[in-house]
Amino acid sequence: MARYIDADIAEKSLRQYAEQKHANGEIELANGILKAVCKLRTLPSADVKEVVRGGWIEHINSYENYCECSRCGYIPDSPLDETNFCPNCGAGMGVE
């Protein structure tokens, strides 16, 4: 299974590691790490979409019963219209 990471965070972490190795006198290793950082910048970005999660909030009172999306406030036409995803914002309706 593919694992997606934030390349900016990875680059920062690798640069810090290279600085530590350089300070310890491990110059060749530090240079190798920095070369890897440069290579990381040339790799293509994956076409991924951020996962957005929400949940249906139930409103029950003496006048009406309805649900709304916790992310965008969308209210389905009827409780039977509740789905695993909000049709308005696309949030997955599970645990936030």
Secondary structure, DSSP 8 states (H G I E B T S, - for coil): ------HHHHHHHHHHHHHHHHHTT-HHHHHHHHHHHHHHHHS---------EE-EEEEE-SS-EEEEETTT----SSGGG--SB-TTT--EES--
